[in-house]
Amino acid sequence: MTDTTFNRLPGLFRAWDLQFRTNQTDDYQVHYVEITECGTPLFALYRRASPLINQEIV
């Protein structure tokens, strides 16, 4: 059985910050939250760890 739960990473992120918060092995969902007074959109980031990383390779 695999875990299909996405866990929210704390904080809100600008679009250009997302590349520093993700990796190539996990699954992510990005949700628009709000726009700042200066017009910058902010996003919430949800992560689900890859099940292949948690399994031992034989």
C-alpha positions in Angstrom: 0.0 0.0 0.0 1.4 3.4 -0.9 0.9 6.6 0.9 -1.0 9.1 -1.3 -1.0 11.9 1.3 0.6 15.2 0.4 2.1 17.1 3.3 2.2 20.9 3.2 5.6 22.5 3.5 5.5 25.4 5.9 5.3 28.9 4.5 4.2 30.5 1.3 6.6 30.7 -1.7 7.1 33.0 -4.7 7.2 31.2 -8.1 11.0 31.6 -8.4 11.5 30.1 -4.9 9.9 26.8 -5.9 12.9 25.5 -7.8 14.9 25.6 -4.5 12.2 23.7 -2.5 11.7 20.7 -4.8 13.7 17.7 -5.9 13.4 15.3 -8.8 12.3 12.2 -6.8 9.2 13.4 -4.9 5.7 14.4 -6.2 4.5 18.0 -5.6 1.3 20.0 -5.9 1.5 23.8 -6.1 -1.6 25.8 -5.0 -2.1 29.5 -5.6 -2.9 31.3 -2.3 -2.8 35.0 -2.7 -1.2 38.0 -4.2 0.9 40.5 -2.2 0.4 44.2 -2.1 3.2 44.6 -4.7 1.6 42.1 -7.1 3.7 39.0 -6.3 1.7 35.8 -6.3 2.3 33.4 -3.4 1.9 29.7 -3.5 1.6 26.8 -1.0 3.6 23.7 -1.7 2.6 20.2 -0.9 5.0 17.2 -1.1 4.6 13.4 -1.3 7.8 11.4 -0.8 8.5 9.0 -3.6 7.8 5.4 -2.5 10.8 4.1 -4.5 13.2 6.0 -2.2 11.8 4.3 0.9 12.2 0.7 -0.6 15.4 -1.2 -0.5 16.8 -2.0 -4.0 17.9 -5.6 -4.3 
